């Protein structure tokens, strides 16, 4: 009887675990930290301006636009990782802004100062709105749009490159897809529970533009092998840059100026 009770108890606990995983997987994938969007001028970012957009589903989005120093320039869409906001990463965006390139970075739905709720579809709708807004800028050459995405943002970036004309795609620490990440981190859970796709491999198979891929070779959250699988699946040319000794969240610190300069050269030499 004791053994039976233990088996029944374990079965109930596992069933409860499956229910929680089904109901709250969006919250696990998209933690959606909130933070007020800062005024770039008050932070000394003189070429920054606060922007507001509305995505296709009516969600109000906020972010920063960093104007270029040349009259007609390239444009870079910046999609950050899942635990970040514009308020948290603006110093990196400012430091990494390529010369002669405008930058648009938005808070995802439910993140930072944006409205709405974070879902996979909402992220893609926000990306479509960001792309439309950047290409409509009079100081941006619509033939020279680049997309950058880190971690979760890599899936948003590859989606954008697969659905819109871009001159180049830059991804950092990309995973293959949500199913592979779930198997890697939550091996006990059956795959049929997963509603998310976030499929970088499927997306890059549709991308023919040049790709620059960064990955830390000590990344334990998103294994380097996943980044290599994304590179191998790409339809177009790929340059892979491994950041020696970097994990998942210290690539900017360890990569430093070398990381930044590699991005700058990539944008400077690609495009029409």
Secondary structure as GFF3:
##gff-version 3
##sequence-region A 1 272
A	DSSP	alpha_helix	2	29	.	.	.	ID=ss1
A	DSSP	three_ten_helix	40	43	.	.	.	ID=ss2
A	DSSP	beta_strand	48	54	.	.	.	ID=ss3
A	DSSP	beta_strand	60	66	.	.	.	ID=ss4
A	DSSP	beta_strand	73	79	.	.	.	ID=ss5
A	DSSP	alpha_helix	86	96	.	.	.	ID=ss6
A	DSSP	beta_strand	101	106	.	.	.	ID=ss7
A	DSSP	alpha_helix	120	135	.	.	.	ID=ss8
A	DSSP	beta_strand	140	150	.	.	.	ID=ss9
A	DSSP	alpha_helix	152	163	.	.	.	ID=ss10
A	DSSP	beta_strand	168	172	.	.	.	ID=ss11
A	DSSP	alpha_helix	178	185	.	.	.	ID=ss12
A	DSSP	three_ten_helix	191	193	.	.	.	ID=ss13
A	DSSP	alpha_helix	200	204	.	.	.	ID=ss14
A	DSSP	beta_strand	210	216	.	.	.	ID=ss15
A	DSSP	alpha_helix	224	233	.	.	.	ID=ss16
A	DSSP	beta_strand	238	243	.	.	.	ID=ss17
A	DSSP	alpha_helix	251	269	.	.	.	ID=ss18
###
